[in-house]
């Protein structure tokens, strides 16, 4: 069982894409206000709107920079976990896992894992099979069920 690579890329680069899109929108609203139409009226150059859009864009890009190194692709085995992070494959025994838990309110399901000998916490996703009620996400994928079984078995 392996992390879904499409959602890995969406989680990792989604904030960068949204931030750049908002910055382009902010620059367009300043340099070419006539190209934007709002409620049938031509746009006007407004420093307030441009500043707010620019700040939102910068916020998304700075958030991307802060969390981009936390994402990994994980392949779960019965005895080991293979973690692909920064182009390196690291094989970790299940007994070396200090904690593994699902991050709530994020869908598709996103998990965080901490292993012995590694100071950082890594984030990985599972398959996009989940149940969502009012923001609470329940992972019903095979990978999610396997993680629950291993947590119970090893007392993690």
N, C-alpha and C positions, 0 to 999 in steps of 0.2 A: 504494500500500500504506500502510495506516494502523494505528496502535496500536488494539488492542481497547479500546473505552471502558468496557466492563463490568469488565474486569480492571484497568484504570486506576483506577476508583473503588474496587474491592476492595483493591488495593494501597495506595491513598492513605488510605482511611477504615477499613480492616479493624482496625487496631490500636486506633483510637478506640472502635469498637464493642465489641471484646473487652474493653478496659479498663473501659468503662462497665458492661458486663455483670458483670464480676468485682466492681466496686465495689458494684453493686446487691446482688449475692450477699452481700458482706461486711456491708453495712448490714442486710440481711434477717436474716443469722445473728445479729446483735447485738440488733436491735429486736424481731424476731419469731422467736425460736428455735424455738417450738412449730410453726411452719409448715413446718419442714424435718424430713424423716424420713430417717434413715440406718440401713440394715439393720433396718428395722422399728421403730426406737426414735426417740422424739421427740428433737429437738435440744436442746442446752443452751447457755446463753450462755457463750462461751469467748473471752476476750480474745486468746489466742494465735492461734486460728483466724481471728478477725476481723482481727487485725493483719497476719497473713501474706497473707490474701486482699486486704486493702486495699493492702498494699505492691505486690503483683503488679498490681493494677488501676492504681495510680499509675505503676508502671514502664511499662506498656503505653501509658498516656496521655502520659507524658513522651517516650517513644520516638516516638509519633505527632507530637508537637509538634516534635521535632528533625528528622524526615525529611519532613514533609508538603509542604514547599516544593521538594523535589527532583524530584517526579514531573511529567512532561509527556506530552502526546499528540504523537506524531511522525508525519508523513506523508512517506514517502520518494519522491523522484522520481529520474529518471536523472541530472540535473545539480544538483538542489537538495534540501534537506531543509527542510520546513516544521515549525517547532516551536511548539506552542501551550502557553504557560506563563503562568500568572497572567492569563489572559484576553487575552493579546497573542499575535499570530501573528508569528513571526520567521522569515524565509527565509534560510537559510544555504547557501552553495555547498559541495559535497562537498570542494573543495580547502581550505576553512577548518576542516575537522574535524581536530583534533589527535589525538584517540583515540576509539575506539568499541569496546566489548568487552562480552561477556556476563558477568553476575554468576552464578557457579556456585552450585549447591545451592538455587536459587530456581526454582520452577516455578509457573505457566507462565514461559517465558523472560523475564528482565528484563535490559535492557542499560543501560550508562552511556555518556554521550557528553560530550565536552569539545570546545568550539569556540574558535577564536581570537576574542579580544575579549570573551569571557565567562569570568569567573573561576570560576564554579560548575560543578559536574558535575551533569548532569541524568540522571534515570532514566526509561526508557520500556519498555513491554512490546510484544511482538509478538502475533501470533495464537496461540491456545492449541493449537499443534501441536508436540509435542515428544516426545522419547524420554528416559526416565529409567532409569538403572541405578545403584543404590546411592547415589542423591543427585546423581550427575553428570547434568546436563541437556544434551541435544543438541537444538538448535532445528532442526526440519525444516519450518518454515513457509516460505511464499514470501518473506516479509519477512526471515526469518533467512538464507535462501539468498542473497537480494539483498545483504544486509549483508556476508556472507562474500565475495561476488564483488567488491563495491566495495572492501573492505579489501585484497584481493589486488591488484586493479587499481591502486589508488592508493598502496599500500604503507603503509597506516595501521597 
